[in-house]
Amino acid sequence: RGEIEPGGIEAQTRRTMENVKKVLAMAGCSFDDVVKANCWLDDTRDFWTFNRVYAEYFPNGGPARSTVRSQLMVDAKVEVDVIAYKPLT
């Protein structure tokens, strides 16, 4: 059951990225395998705080990314989806 993380943009971004990390792991991937990220913010004034937390998950530089403002679900401040690529070996 999904719930909105209480708190501001920093807490919600961290929870969102941790959720993405878990889903990537279930697919045998990590943030190193992410080639594209799509990010939505409820308020563009939150960009720099969002970006600081987001960057923690991509210490070697991030993938191609689109970040736009969009009206999200009630109380949601951020949404992120990623595309990962891992060659079959």
N, CA, C and O of each residue as an XYZ file, in Angstrom:
356
protein
N       0.852     -1.167      0.000
C       0.000      0.000      0.000
C       0.897      1.229      0.000
O       1.743      1.386      0.881
N       0.717      2.083     -0.968
C       1.529      3.287     -1.054
C       1.013      4.393     -0.161
O      -0.192      4.623     -0.057
N       1.941      5.067      0.476
C       1.598      6.210      1.317
C       2.550      7.345      0.993
O       3.710      7.114      0.651
N       2.066      8.558      1.099
C       2.903      9.737      0.889
C       3.774      9.932      2.126
O       3.278      9.938      3.253
N       5.064     10.090      1.904
C       6.007     10.342      2.998
C       5.695     11.701      3.615
O       5.639     12.704      2.905
N       5.494     11.742      4.924
C       5.268     13.050      5.550
C       6.549     13.885      5.508
O       7.649     13.339      5.410
N       6.408     15.158      5.581
C       7.575     16.033      5.554
C       7.669     16.751      4.227
O       6.760     16.676      3.400
N       8.741     17.425      4.037
C       8.917     18.256      2.860
C       9.574     17.528      1.705
O       9.622     16.299      1.659
N      10.071     18.315      0.785
C      10.652     17.786     -0.443
C      11.863     16.904     -0.170
O      12.058     15.908     -0.866
N      12.673     17.238      0.814
C      13.858     16.425      1.090
C      13.466     15.021      1.525
O      13.996     14.042      1.000
N      12.554     14.908      2.468
C      12.111     13.592      2.952
C      11.426     12.806      1.842
O      11.654     11.605      1.701
N      10.591     13.472      1.054
C       9.888     12.764     -0.012
C      10.838     12.326     -1.124
O      10.672     11.247     -1.692
N      11.823     13.149     -1.434
C      12.791     12.762     -2.460
C      13.604     11.570     -1.991
O      13.815     10.624     -2.750
N      14.059     11.607     -0.755
C      14.850     10.492     -0.223
C      14.030      9.199     -0.243
O      14.538      8.160     -0.666
N      12.783      9.244      0.202
C      11.936      8.044      0.206
C      11.699      7.553     -1.222
O      11.743      6.353     -1.491
N      11.448      8.486     -2.124
C      11.224      8.119     -3.527
C      12.443      7.417     -4.102
O      12.316      6.379     -4.751
N      13.615      7.972     -3.870
C      14.833      7.378     -4.412
C      15.134      6.032     -3.758
O      15.640      5.130     -4.426
N      14.838      5.877     -2.485
C      15.011      4.575     -1.824
C      14.047      3.548     -2.420
O      14.410      2.383     -2.586
N      12.832      3.968     -2.740
C      11.878      3.062     -3.386
C      12.371      2.657     -4.775
O      12.273      1.489     -5.153
N      12.897      3.615     -5.531
C      13.455      3.306     -6.847
C      14.613      2.324     -6.696
O      14.729      1.378     -7.475
N      15.459      2.539     -5.714
C      16.599      1.653     -5.455
C      16.130      0.218     -5.207
O      16.731     -0.726     -5.720
N      15.073      0.050     -4.432
C      14.536     -1.286     -4.143
C      14.002     -1.953     -5.403
O      14.242     -3.139     -5.629
N      13.284     -1.199     -6.219
C      12.732     -1.764     -7.457
C      13.864     -2.142     -8.416
O      13.815     -3.197     -9.047
N      14.871     -1.293     -8.524
C      16.024     -1.624     -9.358
C      16.688     -2.912     -8.878
O      17.033     -3.770     -9.691
N      16.867     -3.053     -7.582
C      17.502     -4.250     -7.021
C      16.686     -5.503     -7.337
O      17.256     -6.557     -7.617
N      15.369     -5.395     -7.296
C      14.519     -6.546     -7.613
C      14.724     -6.992     -9.062
O      14.503     -8.157     -9.391
N      15.141     -6.073     -9.919
C      15.399     -6.395    -11.324
C      16.874     -6.718    -11.567
O      17.291     -6.892    -12.712
N      17.662     -6.796    -10.495
C      19.081     -7.080    -10.628
C      19.884     -5.892    -11.122
O      20.957     -6.057    -11.701
N      19.367     -4.699    -10.896
C      20.020     -3.472    -11.363
C      20.349     -2.557    -10.191
O      19.962     -2.809     -9.050
N      21.067     -1.498    -10.502
C      21.380     -0.462     -9.519
C      21.270      0.891    -10.218
O      20.948      0.961    -11.404
N      21.535      1.943     -9.488
C      21.501      3.269    -10.098
C      22.545      3.402    -11.210
O      22.391      4.236    -12.102
N      23.603      2.591    -11.166
C      24.608      2.622    -12.233
C      24.032      2.177    -13.572
O      24.586      2.505    -14.621
N      22.925      1.433    -13.550
C      22.305      0.929    -14.777
C      21.238      1.871    -15.339
O      20.699      1.620    -16.417
N      20.932      2.940    -14.626
C      19.886      3.866    -15.065
C      20.410      4.722    -16.215
O      21.470      5.341    -16.117
N      19.641      4.745    -17.311
C      20.040      5.530    -18.481
C      19.165      6.764    -18.682
O      19.541      7.676    -19.418
N      18.002      6.800    -18.034
C      17.095      7.949    -18.176
C      16.233      8.046    -16.936
O      15.755      7.034    -16.422
N      16.035      9.257    -16.457
C      15.139      9.512    -15.325
C      14.161     10.612    -15.717
O      14.532     11.602    -16.349
N      12.924     10.420    -15.334
C      11.881     11.428    -15.517
C      11.422     11.852    -14.133
O      11.029     11.016    -13.320
N      11.469     13.137    -13.867
C      11.163     13.644    -12.530
C      10.104     14.737    -12.626
O      10.132     15.582    -13.522
N       9.181     14.696    -11.689
C       8.127     15.694    -11.616
C       8.161     16.327    -10.240
O       8.241     15.626     -9.232
N       8.100     17.637    -10.192
C       8.050     18.373     -8.934
C       6.750     19.155     -8.870
O       6.299     19.716     -9.868
N       6.160     19.188     -7.697
C       4.930     19.944     -7.487
C       5.206     21.448     -7.467
O       4.333     22.248     -7.804
N       6.420     21.830     -7.071
C       6.777     23.244     -6.927
C       8.218     23.431     -7.398
O       9.134     22.833     -6.834
N       8.423     24.243     -8.411
C       9.774     24.424     -8.944
C      10.729     25.059     -7.938
O      11.945     24.958     -8.100
N      10.209     25.700     -6.922
C      11.084     26.266     -5.882
C      11.794     25.167     -5.101
O      12.769     25.438     -4.400
N      11.319     23.936     -5.213
C      11.942     22.801     -4.526
C      13.083     22.188     -5.326
O      13.714     21.239     -4.860
N      13.364     22.709     -6.521
C      14.328     22.056     -7.410
C      15.692     21.840     -6.767
O      16.228     20.734     -6.839
N      16.261     22.849     -6.148
C      17.635     22.721     -5.646
C      17.727     21.722     -4.503
O      18.714     20.992     -4.406
N      16.732     21.675     -3.646
C      16.727     20.677     -2.571
C      16.549     19.289     -3.164
O      17.262     18.357     -2.790
N      15.608     19.145     -4.082
C      15.409     17.871     -4.777
C      16.706     17.433     -5.444
O      17.128     16.287     -5.287
N      17.340     18.334     -6.187
C      18.538     18.001     -6.948
C      19.683     17.552     -6.046
O      20.428     16.638     -6.396
N      19.824     18.185     -4.896
C      20.887     17.802     -3.956
C      20.704     16.359     -3.493
O      21.664     15.588     -3.490
N      19.487     15.984     -3.104
C      19.219     14.615     -2.644
C      19.346     13.638     -3.813
O      19.970     12.586     -3.673
N      18.768     13.972     -4.953
C      18.837     13.124     -6.150
C      20.293     12.804     -6.488
O      20.621     11.654     -6.782
N      21.162     13.807     -6.448
C      22.570     13.635     -6.818
C      23.299     12.665     -5.898
O      24.280     12.051     -6.320
N      22.854     12.510     -4.661
C      23.478     11.554     -3.739
C      23.395     10.128     -4.283
O      24.244      9.295     -3.964
N      22.398      9.844     -5.085
C      22.192      8.503     -5.618
C      22.945      8.272     -6.924
O      22.975      7.150     -7.429
N      23.546      9.307     -7.467
C      24.325      9.221     -8.702
C      25.674      9.915     -8.490
O      25.935     10.944     -9.112
N      26.540      9.366     -7.618
C      27.798     10.047     -7.282
C      28.753     10.203     -8.467
O      29.634     11.062     -8.433
N      28.595      9.393     -9.508
C      29.465      9.487    -10.680
C      28.824     10.278    -11.811
O      29.249     10.183    -12.963
N      27.808     11.054    -11.480
C      27.067     11.787    -12.510
C      25.836     10.979    -12.878
O      25.882      9.751    -12.935
N      24.765     11.656    -13.120
C      23.511     10.966    -13.372
C      23.254     10.691    -14.840
O      24.023     11.094    -15.713
N      22.160      9.998    -15.091
C      21.764      9.699    -16.466
C      21.095     10.912    -17.107
O      20.951     11.961    -16.480
N      20.697     10.755    -18.349
C      19.860     11.778    -18.982
C      18.629     11.952    -18.105
O      18.099     10.980    -17.568
N      18.177     13.190    -17.962
C      17.054     13.433    -17.055
C      16.182     14.563    -17.562
O      16.664     15.556    -18.106
N      14.885     14.386    -17.368
C      13.912     15.457    -17.576
C      13.302     15.763    -16.223
O      12.895     14.850    -15.505
N      13.235     17.036    -15.866
C      12.589     17.448    -14.621
C      11.607     18.555    -14.965
O      11.985     19.591    -15.512
N      10.354     18.326    -14.641
C       9.312     19.291    -14.968
C       8.405     19.512    -13.768
O       8.393     18.727    -12.820
N       7.655     20.589    -13.834
C       6.666     20.876    -12.803
C       5.337     20.305    -13.246
O       4.948     20.430    -14.407
N       4.644     19.678    -12.311
C       3.339     19.106    -12.604
C       2.529     19.042    -11.323
O       3.074     18.838    -10.238
N       1.243     19.216    -11.456
C       0.384     19.041    -10.285
C       0.317     17.552     -9.994
O      -0.131     16.768    -10.831
N       0.759     17.166     -8.812
C       0.812     15.761     -8.427
C      -0.357     15.427     -7.511
O      -1.208     16.270     -7.231
N      -0.380     14.186     -7.054
C      -1.413     13.777     -6.108
C      -1.351     14.653     -4.867
O      -0.307     15.235     -4.572
N      -2.433     14.749     -4.152
C      -2.508     15.574     -2.946
C      -1.349     15.224     -2.011
O      -1.119     14.051     -1.720
N      -0.632     16.225     -1.548
C       0.491     16.125     -0.618
C       1.770     15.541     -1.220
O       2.801     15.515     -0.547
N       1.731     15.074     -2.461
C       2.948     14.568     -3.102
C       3.739     15.753     -3.647
O       3.183     16.641     -4.293
N       5.040     15.755     -3.379
C       5.896     16.839     -3.838
C       6.818     16.408     -4.971
O       7.352     17.250     -5.692
N       7.010     15.096     -5.130
C       7.952     14.602     -6.131
C       7.501     13.238     -6.647
O       6.891     12.445     -5.931
N       7.823     12.998     -7.909
C       7.617     11.681     -8.516
C       8.804     11.433     -9.425
O       9.258     12.342    -10.121
N       9.310     10.208     -9.424
C      10.465      9.854    -10.248
C      10.208      8.494    -10.881
O       9.771      7.559    -10.208
N      10.479      8.389    -12.174
C      10.552      7.064    -12.784
C      11.859      6.983    -13.553
O      12.379      7.995    -14.023
N      12.382      5.780    -13.677
C      13.669      5.591    -14.336
C      13.574      4.467    -15.355
O      12.711      3.593    -15.276
N      14.486      4.520    -16.311
C      14.681      3.440    -17.273
C      16.102      2.942    -17.063
O      17.058      3.715    -17.116
N      16.230      1.643    -16.824
C      17.547      1.045    -16.605
C      17.852      0.066    -17.733
O      16.947     -0.547    -18.300
N      19.121     -0.071    -18.047
C      19.569     -1.008    -19.075
C      20.720     -1.816    -18.514
O      21.714     -1.267    -18.039
N      20.570     -3.124    -18.576
C      21.637     -4.016    -18.127
C      21.784     -5.090    -19.196
O      20.865     -5.883    -19.397
N      22.913     -5.134    -19.879
C      23.088     -6.134    -20.938
C      22.992     -7.553    -20.382
O      23.429     -7.825    -19.263
N      22.424     -8.439    -21.167
C      22.385     -9.851    -20.783
C      23.779    -10.423    -20.944
O      24.473    -10.129    -21.917
N      24.183    -11.238    -19.990
C      25.524    -11.835    -20.094
C      25.437    -13.323    -20.180
O      26.463    -13.997    -20.273
